[in-house]
Amino acid sequence: MTMSEREITEMQQKIDEGILLAQQRLVDKARLFNTTLVVSRDGEVVELKPEDL
């Protein structure tokens, strides 16, 4: 069974929304516990405070 273009677009939107929600929850949790986040920026690993995002 193949998915229609509309179904693919809807699924991609849901995936994108889920990723954004997960990112926001990580930032909120880091802010709550006063911790930093470690991310990759331009191929370098950097440590950021939640306020810097």
mmCIF entry with sequence, helices, sheets and N, C-alpha, C, O atoms, coordinates in Angstrom:
data_MODEL
# 
_entry.id   MODEL 
# 
_entity.id                         1 
_entity.type                       polymer 
_entity.pdbx_number_of_molecules   1 
# 
_entity_poly.entity_id                      1 
_entity_poly.type                           'polypeptide(L)' 
_entity_poly.nstd_linkage                   no 
_entity_poly.nstd_monomer                   no 
_entity_poly.pdbx_seq_one_letter_code       MTMSEREITEMQQKIDEGILLAQQRLVDKARLFNTTLVVSRDGEVVELKPEDL 
_entity_poly.pdbx_seq_one_letter_code_can   MTMSEREITEMQQKIDEGILLAQQRLVDKARLFNTTLVVSRDGEVVELKPEDL 
_entity_poly.pdbx_strand_id                 A 
# 
loop_
_entity_poly_seq.entity_id 
_entity_poly_seq.num 
_entity_poly_seq.mon_id 
_entity_poly_seq.hetero 
1 1  MET n 
1 2  THR n 
1 3  MET n 
1 4  SER n 
1 5  GLU n 
1 6  ARG n 
1 7  GLU n 
1 8  ILE n 
1 9  THR n 
1 10 GLU n 
1 11 MET n 
1 12 GLN n 
1 13 GLN n 
1 14 LYS n 
1 15 ILE n 
1 16 ASP n 
1 17 GLU n 
1 18 GLY n 
1 19 ILE n 
1 20 LEU n 
1 21 LEU n 
1 22 ALA n 
1 23 GLN n 
1 24 GLN n 
1 25 ARG n 
1 26 LEU n 
1 27 VAL n 
1 28 ASP n 
1 29 LYS n 
1 30 ALA n 
1 31 ARG n 
1 32 LEU n 
1 33 PHE n 
1 34 ASN n 
1 35 THR n 
1 36 THR n 
1 37 LEU n 
1 38 VAL n 
1 39 VAL n 
1 40 SER n 
1 41 ARG n 
1 42 ASP n 
1 43 GLY n 
1 44 GLU n 
1 45 VAL n 
1 46 VAL n 
1 47 GLU n 
1 48 LEU n 
1 49 LYS n 
1 50 PRO n 
1 51 GLU n 
1 52 ASP n 
1 53 LEU n 
# 
_struct_asym.id          A 
_struct_asym.entity_id   1 
# 
loop_
_struct_conf.conf_type_id 
_struct_conf.id 
_struct_conf.pdbx_PDB_helix_id 
_struct_conf.beg_label_comp_id 
_struct_conf.beg_label_asym_id 
_struct_conf.beg_label_seq_id 
_struct_conf.pdbx_beg_PDB_ins_code 
_struct_conf.end_label_comp_id 
_struct_conf.end_label_asym_id 
_struct_conf.end_label_seq_id 
_struct_conf.pdbx_end_PDB_ins_code 
_struct_conf.beg_auth_comp_id 
_struct_conf.beg_auth_asym_id 
_struct_conf.beg_auth_seq_id 
_struct_conf.end_auth_comp_id 
_struct_conf.end_auth_asym_id 
_struct_conf.end_auth_seq_id 
_struct_conf.pdbx_PDB_helix_class 
_struct_conf.details 
_struct_conf.pdbx_PDB_helix_length 
HELX_P HELX_P1 AA1 GLU A 5  ? LEU A 32 ? GLU A 5  LEU A 32 1 ? 28 
HELX_P HELX_P2 AA2 PRO A 50 ? ASP A 52 ? PRO A 50 ASP A 52 5 ? 3  
# 
_struct_conf_type.id          HELX_P 
_struct_conf_type.criteria    ? 
_struct_conf_type.reference   ? 
# 
_struct_sheet.id               AA1 
_struct_sheet.type             ? 
_struct_sheet.number_strands   2 
_struct_sheet.details          ? 
# 
_struct_sheet_order.sheet_id     AA1 
_struct_sheet_order.range_id_1   1 
_struct_sheet_order.range_id_2   2 
_struct_sheet_order.offset       ? 
_struct_sheet_order.sense        anti-parallel 
# 
loop_
_struct_sheet_range.sheet_id 
_struct_sheet_range.id 
_struct_sheet_range.beg_label_comp_id 
_struct_sheet_range.beg_label_asym_id 
_struct_sheet_range.beg_label_seq_id 
_struct_sheet_range.pdbx_beg_PDB_ins_code 
_struct_sheet_range.end_label_comp_id 
_struct_sheet_range.end_label_asym_id 
_struct_sheet_range.end_label_seq_id 
_struct_sheet_range.pdbx_end_PDB_ins_code 
_struct_sheet_range.beg_auth_comp_id 
_struct_sheet_range.beg_auth_asym_id 
_struct_sheet_range.beg_auth_seq_id 
_struct_sheet_range.end_auth_comp_id 
_struct_sheet_range.end_auth_asym_id 
_struct_sheet_range.end_auth_seq_id 
AA1 1 LEU A 37 ? ARG A 41 ? LEU A 37 ARG A 41 
AA1 2 GLU A 44 ? LEU A 48 ? GLU A 44 LEU A 48 
# 
loop_
_atom_site.group_PDB 
_atom_site.id 
_atom_site.type_symbol 
_atom_site.label_atom_id 
_atom_site.label_alt_id 
_atom_site.label_comp_id 
_atom_site.label_asym_id 
_atom_site.label_entity_id 
_atom_site.label_seq_id 
_atom_site.pdbx_PDB_ins_code 
_atom_site.Cartn_x 
_atom_site.Cartn_y 
_atom_site.Cartn_z 
_atom_site.occupancy 
_atom_site.B_iso_or_equiv 
_atom_site.pdbx_formal_charge 
_atom_site.auth_seq_id 
_atom_site.auth_comp_id 
_atom_site.auth_asym_id 
_atom_site.auth_atom_id 
_atom_site.pdbx_PDB_model_num 
ATOM 1   N N  . MET A 1 1  ? 0.849  -1.175 0.000  1.00 0.00 ? 1  MET A N  1 
ATOM 2   C CA . MET A 1 1  ? 0.000  0.000  0.000  1.00 0.00 ? 1  MET A CA 1 
ATOM 3   C C  . MET A 1 1  ? 0.899  1.245  0.000  1.00 0.00 ? 1  MET A C  1 
ATOM 4   O O  . MET A 1 1  ? 1.804  1.370  0.826  1.00 0.00 ? 1  MET A O  1 
ATOM 5   N N  . THR A 1 2  ? 0.643  2.129  -0.907 1.00 0.00 ? 2  THR A N  1 
ATOM 6   C CA . THR A 1 2  ? 1.423  3.361  -0.971 1.00 0.00 ? 2  THR A CA 1 
ATOM 7   C C  . THR A 1 2  ? 0.600  4.523  -0.443 1.00 0.00 ? 2  THR A C  1 
ATOM 8   O O  . THR A 1 2  ? -0.631 4.509  -0.470 1.00 0.00 ? 2  THR A O  1 
ATOM 9   N N  . MET A 1 3  ? 1.313  5.520  0.035  1.00 0.00 ? 3  MET A N  1 
ATOM 10  C CA . MET A 1 3  ? 0.652  6.694  0.596  1.00 0.00 ? 3  MET A CA 1 
ATOM 11  C C  . MET A 1 3  ? 0.490  7.752  -0.488 1.00 0.00 ? 3  MET A C  1 
ATOM 12  O O  . MET A 1 3  ? 1.327  7.881  -1.382 1.00 0.00 ? 3  MET A O  1 
ATOM 13  N N  . SER A 1 4  ? -0.593 8.500  -0.392 1.00 0.00 ? 4  SER A N  1 
ATOM 14  C CA . SER A 1 4  ? -0.815 9.594  -1.330 1.00 0.00 ? 4  SER A CA 1 
ATOM 15  C C  . SER A 1 4  ? 0.073  10.774 -0.936 1.00 0.00 ? 4  SER A C  1 
ATOM 16  O O  . SER A 1 4  ? 0.608  10.816 0.172  1.00 0.00 ? 4  SER A O  1 
ATOM 17  N N  . GLU A 1 5  ? 0.219  11.710 -1.833 1.00 0.00 ? 5  GLU A N  1 
ATOM 18  C CA . GLU A 1 5  ? 1.016  12.909 -1.559 1.00 0.00 ? 5  GLU A CA 1 
ATOM 19  C C  . GLU A 1 5  ? 0.460  13.655 -0.343 1.00 0.00 ? 5  GLU A C  1 
ATOM 20  O O  . GLU A 1 5  ? 1.220  14.164 0.481  1.00 0.00 ? 5  GLU A O  1 
ATOM 21  N N  . ARG A 1 6  ? -0.847 13.714 -0.241 1.00 0.00 ? 6  ARG A N  1 
ATOM 22  C CA . ARG A 1 6  ? -1.484 14.395 0.888  1.00 0.00 ? 6  ARG A CA 1 
ATOM 23  C C  . ARG A 1 6  ? -1.151 13.706 2.200  1.00 0.00 ? 6  ARG A C  1 
ATOM 24  O O  . ARG A 1 6  ? -0.849 14.366 3.194  1.00 0.00 ? 6  ARG A O  1 
ATOM 25  N N  . GLU A 1 7  ? -1.207 12.376 2.206  1.00 0.00 ? 7  GLU A N  1 
ATOM 26  C CA . GLU A 1 7  ? -0.887 11.616 3.406  1.00 0.00 ? 7  GLU A CA 1 
ATOM 27  C C  . GLU A 1 7  ? 0.571  11.800 3.813  1.00 0.00 ? 7  GLU A C  1 
ATOM 28  O O  . GLU A 1 7  ? 0.888  11.914 4.997  1.00 0.00 ? 7  GLU A O  1 
ATOM 29  N N  . ILE A 1 8  ? 1.441  11.827 2.827  1.00 0.00 ? 8  ILE A N  1 
ATOM 30  C CA . ILE A 1 8  ? 2.867  12.035 3.096  1.00 0.00 ? 8  ILE A CA 1 
ATOM 31  C C  . ILE A 1 8  ? 3.085  13.419 3.689  1.00 0.00 ? 8  ILE A C  1 
ATOM 32  O O  . ILE A 1 8  ? 3.844  13.572 4.646  1.00 0.00 ? 8  ILE A O  1 
ATOM 33  N N  . THR A 1 9  ? 2.424  14.431 3.126  1.00 0.00 ? 9  THR A N  1 
ATOM 34  C CA . THR A 1 9  ? 2.555  15.799 3.624  1.00 0.00 ? 9  THR A CA 1 
ATOM 35  C C  . THR A 1 9  ? 2.036  15.904 5.054  1.00 0.00 ? 9  THR A C  1 
ATOM 36  O O  . THR A 1 9  ? 2.666  16.543 5.897  1.00 0.00 ? 9  THR A O  1 
ATOM 37  N N  . GLU A 1 10 ? 0.897  15.284 5.331  1.00 0.00 ? 10 GLU A N  1 
ATOM 38  C CA . GLU A 1 10 ? 0.329  15.312 6.682  1.00 0.00 ? 10 GLU A CA 1 
ATOM 39  C C  . GLU A 1 10 ? 1.250  14.614 7.681  1.00 0.00 ? 10 GLU A C  1 
ATOM 40  O O  . GLU A 1 10 ? 1.448  15.103 8.793  1.00 0.00 ? 10 GLU A O  1 
ATOM 41  N N  . MET A 1 11 ? 1.806  13.480 7.288  1.00 0.00 ? 11 MET A N  1 
ATOM 42  C CA . MET A 1 11 ? 2.705  12.757 8.175  1.00 0.00 ? 11 MET A CA 1 
ATOM 43  C C  . MET A 1 11 ? 3.967  13.581 8.442  1.00 0.00 ? 11 MET A C  1 
ATOM 44  O O  . MET A 1 11 ? 4.449  13.625 9.574  1.00 0.00 ? 11 MET A O  1 
ATOM 45  N N  . GLN A 1 12 ? 4.499  14.224 7.418  1.00 0.00 ? 12 GLN A N  1 
ATOM 46  C CA . GLN A 1 12 ? 5.691  15.044 7.594  1.00 0.00 ? 12 GLN A CA 1 
ATOM 47  C C  . GLN A 1 12 ? 5.408  16.215 8.531  1.00 0.00 ? 12 GLN A C  1 
ATOM 48  O O  . GLN A 1 12 ? 6.258  16.572 9.346  1.00 0.00 ? 12 GLN A O  1 
ATOM 49  N N  . GLN A 1 13 ? 4.228  16.814 8.424  1.00 0.00 ? 13 GLN A N  1 
ATOM 50  C CA . GLN A 1 13 ? 3.857  17.911 9.318  1.00 0.00 ? 13 GLN A CA 1 
ATOM 51  C C  . GLN A 1 13 ? 3.784  17.436 10.772 1.00 0.00 ? 13 GLN A C  1 
ATOM 52  O O  . GLN A 1 13 ? 4.227  18.136 11.682 1.00 0.00 ? 13 GLN A O  1 
ATOM 53  N N  . LYS A 1 14 ? 3.226  16.251 10.980 1.00 0.00 ? 14 LYS A N  1 
ATOM 54  C CA . LYS A 1 14 ? 3.135  15.698 12.329 1.00 0.00 ? 14 LYS A CA 1 
ATOM 55  C C  . LYS A 1 14 ? 4.523  15.404 12.892 1.00 0.00 ? 14 LYS A C  1 
ATOM 56  O O  . LYS A 1 14 ? 4.788  15.652 14.069 1.00 0.00 ? 14 LYS A O  1 
ATOM 57  N N  . ILE A 1 15 ? 5.396  14.881 12.056 1.00 0.00 ? 15 ILE A N  1 
ATOM 58  C CA . ILE A 1 15 ? 6.772  14.608 12.489 1.00 0.00 ? 15 ILE A CA 1 
ATOM 59  C C  . ILE A 1 15 ? 7.469  15.907 12.864 1.00 0.00 ? 15 ILE A C  1 
ATOM 60  O O  . ILE A 1 15 ? 8.126  15.984 13.902 1.00 0.00 ? 15 ILE A O  1 
ATOM 61  N N  . ASP A 1 16 ? 7.328  16.930 12.023 1.00 0.00 ? 16 ASP A N  1 
ATOM 62  C CA . ASP A 1 16 ? 7.943  18.227 12.297 1.00 0.00 ? 16 ASP A CA 1 
ATOM 63  C C  . ASP A 1 16 ? 7.420  18.829 13.605 1.00 0.00 ? 16 ASP A C  1 
ATOM 64  O O  . ASP A 1 16 ? 8.194  19.359 14.402 1.00 0.00 ? 16 ASP A O  1 
ATOM 65  N N  . GLU A 1 17 ? 6.110  18.744 13.818 1.00 0.00 ? 17 GLU A N  1 
ATOM 66  C CA . GLU A 1 17 ? 5.513  19.261 15.053 1.00 0.00 ? 17 GLU A CA 1 
ATOM 67  C C  . GLU A 1 17 ? 6.043  18.502 16.270 1.00 0.00 ? 17 GLU A C  1 
ATOM 68  O O  . GLU A 1 17 ? 6.313  19.100 17.312 1.00 0.00 ? 17 GLU A O  1 
ATOM 69  N N  . GLY A 1 18 ? 6.187  17.203 16.134 1.00 0.00 ? 18 GLY A N  1 
ATOM 70  C CA . GLY A 1 18 ? 6.713  16.386 17.231 1.00 0.00 ? 18 GLY A CA 1 
ATOM 71  C C  . GLY A 1 18 ? 8.152  16.746 17.568 1.00 0.00 ? 18 GLY A C  1 
ATOM 72  O O  . GLY A 1 18 ? 8.522  16.804 18.741 1.00 0.00 ? 18 GLY A O  1 
ATOM 73  N N  . ILE A 1 19 ? 8.957  16.986 16.557 1.00 0.00 ? 19 ILE A N  1 
ATOM 74  C CA . ILE A 1 19 ? 10.355 17.380 16.775 1.00 0.00 ? 19 ILE A CA 1 
ATOM 75  C C  . ILE A 1 19 ? 10.418 18.732 17.488 1.00 0.00 ? 19 ILE A C  1 
ATOM 76  O O  . ILE A 1 19 ? 11.185 18.901 18.436 1.00 0.00 ? 19 ILE A O  1 
ATOM 77  N N  . LEU A 1 20 ? 9.619  19.683 17.038 1.00 0.00 ? 20 LEU A N  1 
ATOM 78  C CA . LEU A 1 20 ? 9.607  20.999 17.678 1.00 0.00 ? 20 LEU A CA 1 
ATOM 79  C C  . LEU A 1 20 ? 9.156  20.904 19.134 1.00 0.00 ? 20 LEU A C  1 
ATOM 80  O O  . LEU A 1 20 ? 9.715  21.574 20.002 1.00 0.00 ? 20 LEU A O  1 
ATOM 81  N N  . LEU A 1 21 ? 8.155  20.080 19.404 1.00 0.00 ? 21 LEU A N  1 
ATOM 82  C CA . LEU A 1 21 ? 7.666  19.891 20.766 1.00 0.00 ? 21 LEU A CA 1 
ATOM 83  C C  . LEU A 1 21 ? 8.758  19.264 21.638 1.00 0.00 ? 21 LEU A C  1 
ATOM 84  O O  . LEU A 1 21 ? 8.964  19.698 22.771 1.00 0.00 ? 21 LEU A O  1 
ATOM 85  N N  . ALA A 1 22 ? 9.448  18.263 21.128 1.00 0.00 ? 22 ALA A N  1 
ATOM 86  C CA . ALA A 1 22 ? 10.520 17.615 21.882 1.00 0.00 ? 22 ALA A CA 1 
ATOM 87  C C  . ALA A 1 22 ? 11.645 18.596 22.183 1.00 0.00 ? 22 ALA A C  1 
ATOM 88  O O  . ALA A 1 22 ? 12.185 18.597 23.289 1.00 0.00 ? 22 ALA A O  1 
ATOM 89  N N  . GLN A 1 23 ? 12.004 19.430 21.214 1.00 0.00 ? 23 GLN A N  1 
ATOM 90  C CA . GLN A 1 23 ? 13.047 20.437 21.429 1.00 0.00 ? 23 GLN A CA 1 
ATOM 91  C C  . GLN A 1 23 ? 12.624 21.421 22.512 1.00 0.00 ? 23 GLN A C  1 
ATOM 92  O O  . GLN A 1 23 ? 13.424 21.763 23.383 1.00 0.00 ? 23 GLN A O  1 
ATOM 93  N N  . GLN A 1 24 ? 11.390 21.872 22.468 1.00 0.00 ? 24 GLN A N  1 
ATOM 94  C CA . GLN A 1 24 ? 10.910 22.829 23.457 1.00 0.00 ? 24 GLN A CA 1 
ATOM 95  C C  . GLN A 1 24 ? 10.899 22.212 24.854 1.00 0.00 ? 24 GLN A C  1 
ATOM 96  O O  . GLN A 1 24 ? 11.236 22.873 25.837 1.00 0.00 ? 24 GLN A O  1 
ATOM 97  N N  . ARG A 1 25 ? 10.513 20.955 24.930 1.00 0.00 ? 25 ARG A N  1 
ATOM 98  C CA . ARG A 1 25 ? 10.496 20.279 26.233 1.00 0.00 ? 25 ARG A CA 1 
ATOM 99  C C  . ARG A 1 25 ? 11.911 20.139 26.802 1.00 0.00 ? 25 ARG A C  1 
ATOM 100 O O  . ARG A 1 25 ? 12.111 20.265 28.010 1.00 0.00 ? 25 ARG A O  1 
ATOM 101 N N  . LEU A 1 26 ? 12.890 19.878 25.934 1.00 0.00 ? 26 LEU A N  1 
ATOM 102 C CA . LEU A 1 26 ? 14.279 19.793 26.390 1.00 0.00 ? 26 LEU A CA 1 
ATOM 103 C C  . LEU A 1 26 ? 14.760 21.129 26.939 1.00 0.00 ? 26 LEU A C  1 
ATOM 104 O O  . LEU A 1 26 ? 15.407 21.178 27.985 1.00 0.00 ? 26 LEU A O  1 
ATOM 105 N N  . VAL A 1 27 ? 14.445 22.204 26.238 1.00 0.00 ? 27 VAL A N  1 
ATOM 106 C CA . VAL A 1 27 ? 14.837 23.541 26.693 1.00 0.00 ? 27 VAL A CA 1 
ATOM 107 C C  . VAL A 1 27 ? 14.147 23.861 28.011 1.00 0.00 ? 27 VAL A C  1 
ATOM 108 O O  . VAL A 1 27 ? 14.781 24.373 28.933 1.00 0.00 ? 27 VAL A O  1 
ATOM 109 N N  . ASP A 1 28 ? 12.864 23.566 28.109 1.00 0.00 ? 28 ASP A N  1 
ATOM 110 C CA . ASP A 1 28 ? 12.118 23.823 29.347 1.00 0.00 ? 28 ASP A CA 1 
ATOM 111 C C  . ASP A 1 28 ? 12.703 23.039 30.526 1.00 0.00 ? 28 ASP A C  1 
ATOM 112 O O  . ASP A 1 28 ? 12.830 23.568 31.631 1.00 0.00 ? 28 ASP A O  1 
ATOM 113 N N  . LYS A 1 29 ? 13.054 21.784 30.281 1.00 0.00 ? 29 LYS A N  1 
ATOM 114 C CA . LYS A 1 29 ? 13.614 20.945 31.335 1.00 0.00 ? 29 LYS A CA 1 
ATOM 115 C C  . LYS A 1 29 ? 14.987 21.461 31.763 1.00 0.00 ? 29 LYS A C  1 
ATOM 116 O O  . LYS A 1 29 ? 15.304 21.473 32.952 1.00 0.00 ? 29 LYS A O  1 
ATOM 117 N N  . ALA A 1 30 ? 15.796 21.885 30.804 1.00 0.00 ? 30 ALA A N  1 
ATOM 118 C CA . ALA A 1 30 ? 17.109 22.438 31.134 1.00 0.00 ? 30 ALA A CA 1 
ATOM 119 C C  . ALA A 1 30 ? 16.954 23.721 31.943 1.00 0.00 ? 30 ALA A C  1 
ATOM 120 O O  . ALA A 1 30 ? 17.711 23.960 32.884 1.00 0.00 ? 30 ALA A O  1 
ATOM 121 N N  . ARG A 1 31 ? 15.987 24.533 31.584 1.00 0.00 ? 31 ARG A N  1 
ATOM 122 C CA . ARG A 1 31 ? 15.722 25.779 32.321 1.00 0.00 ? 31 ARG A CA 1 
ATOM 123 C C  . ARG A 1 31 ? 15.247 25.459 33.749 1.00 0.00 ? 31 ARG A C  1 
ATOM 124 O O  . ARG A 1 31 ? 15.675 26.099 34.709 1.00 0.00 ? 31 ARG A O  1 
ATOM 125 N N  . LEU A 1 32 ? 14.376 24.482 33.875 1.00 0.00 ? 32 LEU A N  1 
ATOM 126 C CA . LEU A 1 32 ? 13.827 24.101 35.175 1.00 0.00 ? 32 LEU A CA 1 
ATOM 127 C C  . LEU A 1 32 ? 14.918 23.607 36.127 1.00 0.00 ? 32 LEU A C  1 
ATOM 128 O O  . LEU A 1 32 ? 14.926 23.960 37.306 1.00 0.00 ? 32 LEU A O  1 
ATOM 129 N N  . PHE A 1 33 ? 15.829 22.797 35.615 1.00 0.00 ? 33 PHE A N  1 
ATOM 130 C CA . PHE A 1 33 ? 16.875 22.205 36.447 1.00 0.00 ? 33 PHE A CA 1 
ATOM 131 C C  . PHE A 1 33 ? 18.191 22.987 36.401 1.00 0.00 ? 33 PHE A C  1 
ATOM 132 O O  . PHE A 1 33 ? 19.209 22.542 36.932 1.00 0.00 ? 33 PHE A O  1 
ATOM 133 N N  . ASN A 1 34 ? 18.154 24.159 35.758 1.00 0.00 ? 34 ASN A N  1 
ATOM 134 C CA . ASN A 1 34 ? 19.330 25.027 35.663 1.00 0.00 ? 34 ASN A CA 1 
ATOM 135 C C  . ASN A 1 34 ? 20.548 24.279 35.123 1.00 0.00 ? 34 ASN A C  1 
ATOM 136 O O  . ASN A 1 34 ? 21.632 24.326 35.705 1.00 0.00 ? 34 ASN A O  1 
ATOM 137 N N  . THR A 1 35 ? 20.348 23.593 34.005 1.00 0.00 ? 35 THR A N  1 
ATOM 138 C CA . THR A 1 35 ? 21.426 22.852 33.361 1.00 0.00 ? 35 THR A CA 1 
ATOM 139 C C  . THR A 1 35 ? 21.668 23.409 31.966 1.00 0.00 ? 35 THR A C  1 
ATOM 140 O O  . THR A 1 35 ? 20.941 24.290 31.506 1.00 0.00 ? 35 THR A O  1 
ATOM 141 N N  . THR A 1 36 ? 22.681 22.898 31.303 1.00 0.00 ? 36 THR A N  1 
ATOM 142 C CA . THR A 1 36 ? 22.991 23.332 29.949 1.00 0.00 ? 36 THR A CA 1 
ATOM 143 C C  . THR A 1 36 ? 22.610 22.239 28.966 1.00 0.00 ? 36 THR A C  1 
ATOM 144 O O  . THR A 1 36 ? 22.351 21.096 29.344 1.00 0.00 ? 36 THR A O  1 
ATOM 145 N N  . LEU A 1 37 ? 22.584 22.616 27.706 1.00 0.00 ? 37 LEU A N  1 
ATOM 146 C CA . LEU A 1 37 ? 22.324 21.668 26.628 1.00 0.00 ? 37 LEU A CA 1 
ATOM 147 C C  . LEU A 1 37 ? 23.579 21.564 25.769 1.00 0.00 ? 37 LEU A C  1 
ATOM 148 O O  . LEU A 1 37 ? 24.244 22.569 25.515 1.00 0.00 ? 37 LEU A O  1 
ATOM 149 N N  . VAL A 1 38 ? 23.897 20.380 25.331 1.00 0.00 ? 38 VAL A N  1 
ATOM 150 C CA . VAL A 1 38 ? 25.040 20.168 24.457 1.00 0.00 ? 38 VAL A CA 1 
ATOM 151 C C  . VAL A 1 38 ? 24.493 19.884 23.061 1.00 0.00 ? 38 VAL A C  1 
ATOM 152 O O  . VAL A 1 38 ? 23.729 18.940 22.857 1.00 0.00 ? 38 VAL A O  1 
ATOM 153 N N  . VAL A 1 39 ? 24.901 20.722 22.100 1.00 0.00 ? 39 VAL A N  1 
ATOM 154 C CA . VAL A 1 39 ? 24.408 20.598 20.730 1.00 0.00 ? 39 VAL A CA 1 
ATOM 155 C C  . VAL A 1 39 ? 25.564 20.693 19.751 1.00 0.00 ? 39 VAL A C  1 
ATOM 156 O O  . VAL A 1 39 ? 26.678 21.066 20.118 1.00 0.00 ? 39 VAL A O  1 
ATOM 157 N N  . SER A 1 40 ? 25.292 20.356 18.524 1.00 0.00 ? 40 SER A N  1 
ATOM 158 C CA . SER A 1 40 ? 26.269 20.496 17.453 1.00 0.00 ? 40 SER A CA 1 
ATOM 159 C C  . SER A 1 40 ? 25.895 21.708 16.620 1.00 0.00 ? 40 SER A C  1 
ATOM 160 O O  . SER A 1 40 ? 24.768 21.816 16.136 1.00 0.00 ? 40 SER A O  1 
ATOM 161 N N  . ARG A 1 41 ? 26.840 22.615 16.456 1.00 0.00 ? 41 ARG A N  1 
ATOM 162 C CA . ARG A 1 41 ? 26.634 23.800 15.622 1.00 0.00 ? 41 ARG A CA 1 
ATOM 163 C C  . ARG A 1 41 ? 27.786 23.902 14.646 1.00 0.00 ? 41 ARG A C  1 
ATOM 164 O O  . ARG A 1 41 ? 28.948 23.997 15.042 1.00 0.00 ? 41 ARG A O  1 
ATOM 165 N N  . ASP A 1 42 ? 27.459 23.882 13.383 1.00 0.00 ? 42 ASP A N  1 
ATOM 166 C CA . ASP A 1 42 ? 28.477 23.972 12.330 1.00 0.00 ? 42 ASP A CA 1 
ATOM 167 C C  . ASP A 1 42 ? 29.577 22.936 12.525 1.00 0.00 ? 42 ASP A C  1 
ATOM 168 O O  . ASP A 1 42 ? 30.754 23.217 12.297 1.00 0.00 ? 42 ASP A O  1 
ATOM 169 N N  . GLY A 1 43 ? 29.191 21.752 12.943 1.00 0.00 ? 43 GLY A N  1 
ATOM 170 C CA . GLY A 1 43 ? 30.141 20.662 13.094 1.00 0.00 ? 43 GLY A CA 1 
ATOM 171 C C  . GLY A 1 43 ? 30.924 20.682 14.391 1.00 0.00 ? 43 GLY A C  1 
ATOM 172 O O  . GLY A 1 43 ? 31.769 19.812 14.608 1.00 0.00 ? 43 GLY A O  1 
ATOM 173 N N  . GLU A 1 44 ? 30.669 21.648 15.259 1.00 0.00 ? 44 GLU A N  1 
ATOM 174 C CA . GLU A 1 44 ? 31.353 21.733 16.544 1.00 0.00 ? 44 GLU A CA 1 
ATOM 175 C C  . GLU A 1 44 ? 30.365 21.440 17.667 1.00 0.00 ? 44 GLU A C  1 
ATOM 176 O O  . GLU A 1 44 ? 29.200 21.832 17.597 1.00 0.00 ? 44 GLU A O  1 
ATOM 177 N N  . VAL A 1 45 ? 30.832 20.753 18.697 1.00 0.00 ? 45 VAL A N  1 
ATOM 178 C CA . VAL A 1 45 ? 30.013 20.469 19.859 1.00 0.00 ? 45 VAL A CA 1 
ATOM 179 C C  . VAL A 1 45 ? 30.129 21.663 20.812 1.00 0.00 ? 45 VAL A C  1 
ATOM 180 O O  . VAL A 1 45 ? 31.229 22.032 21.223 1.00 0.00 ? 45 VAL A O  1 
ATOM 181 N N  . VAL A 1 46 ? 28.992 22.259 21.158 1.00 0.00 ? 46 VAL A N  1 
ATOM 182 C CA . VAL A 1 46 ? 28.985 23.421 22.041 1.00 0.00 ? 46 VAL A CA 1 
ATOM 183 C C  . VAL A 1 46 ? 27.982 23.207 23.176 1.00 0.00 ? 46 VAL A C  1 
ATOM 184 O O  . VAL A 1 46 ? 27.000 22.480 23.027 1.00 0.00 ? 46 VAL A O  1 
ATOM 185 N N  . GLU A 1 47 ? 28.247 23.846 24.294 1.00 0.00 ? 47 GLU A N  1 
ATOM 186 C CA . GLU A 1 47 ? 27.372 23.784 25.455 1.00 0.00 ? 47 GLU A CA 1 
ATOM 187 C C  . GLU A 1 47 ? 26.649 25.128 25.563 1.00 0.00 ? 47 GLU A C  1 
ATOM 188 O O  . GLU A 1 47 ? 27.284 26.183 25.565 1.00 0.00 ? 47 GLU A O  1 
ATOM 189 N N  . LEU A 1 48 ? 25.324 25.081 25.651 1.00 0.00 ? 48 LEU A N  1 
ATOM 190 C CA . LEU A 1 48 ? 24.527 26.297 25.668 1.00 0.00 ? 48 LEU A CA 1 
ATOM 191 C C  . LEU A 1 48 ? 23.625 26.347 26.889 1.00 0.00 ? 48 LEU A C  1 
ATOM 192 O O  . LEU A 1 48 ? 23.149 25.321 27.375 1.00 0.00 ? 48 LEU A O  1 
ATOM 193 N N  . LYS A 1 49 ? 23.403 27.555 27.372 1.00 0.00 ? 49 LYS A N  1 
ATOM 194 C CA . LYS A 1 49 ? 22.398 27.779 28.400 1.00 0.00 ? 49 LYS A CA 1 
ATOM 195 C C  . LYS A 1 49 ? 21.049 27.877 27.694 1.00 0.00 ? 49 LYS A C  1 
ATOM 196 O O  . LYS A 1 49 ? 20.987 28.365 26.565 1.00 0.00 ? 49 LYS A O  1 
ATOM 197 N N  . PRO A 1 50 ? 19.981 27.430 28.323 1.00 0.00 ? 50 PRO A N  1 
ATOM 198 C CA . PRO A 1 50 ? 18.654 27.500 27.679 1.00 0.00 ? 50 PRO A CA 1 
ATOM 199 C C  . PRO A 1 50 ? 18.281 28.911 27.248 1.00 0.00 ? 50 PRO A C  1 
ATOM 200 O O  . PRO A 1 50 ? 17.581 29.086 26.250 1.00 0.00 ? 50 PRO A O  1 
ATOM 201 N N  . GLU A 1 51 ? 18.742 29.930 27.993 1.00 0.00 ? 51 GLU A N  1 
ATOM 202 C CA . GLU A 1 51 ? 18.412 31.301 27.643 1.00 0.00 ? 51 GLU A CA 1 
ATOM 203 C C  . GLU A 1 51 ? 19.043 31.731 26.316 1.00 0.00 ? 51 GLU A C  1 
ATOM 204 O O  . GLU A 1 51 ? 18.572 32.674 25.681 1.00 0.00 ? 51 GLU A O  1 
ATOM 205 N N  . ASP A 1 52 ? 20.102 31.042 25.902 1.00 0.00 ? 52 ASP A N  1 
ATOM 206 C CA . ASP A 1 52 ? 20.802 31.398 24.672 1.00 0.00 ? 52 ASP A CA 1 
ATOM 207 C C  . ASP A 1 52 ? 20.138 30.840 23.407 1.00 0.00 ? 52 ASP A C  1 
ATOM 208 O O  . ASP A 1 52 ? 20.571 31.118 22.289 1.00 0.00 ? 52 ASP A O  1 
ATOM 209 N N  . LEU A 1 53 ? 19.092 30.059 23.606 1.00 0.00 ? 53 LEU A N  1 
ATOM 210 C CA . LEU A 1 53 ? 18.433 29.447 22.438 1.00 0.00 ? 53 LEU A CA 1 
ATOM 211 C C  . LEU A 1 53 ? 17.261 30.246 21.978 1.00 0.00 ? 53 LEU A C  1 
ATOM 212 O O  . LEU A 1 53 ? 16.599 29.870 21.010 1.00 0.00 ? 53 LEU A O  1 
# 
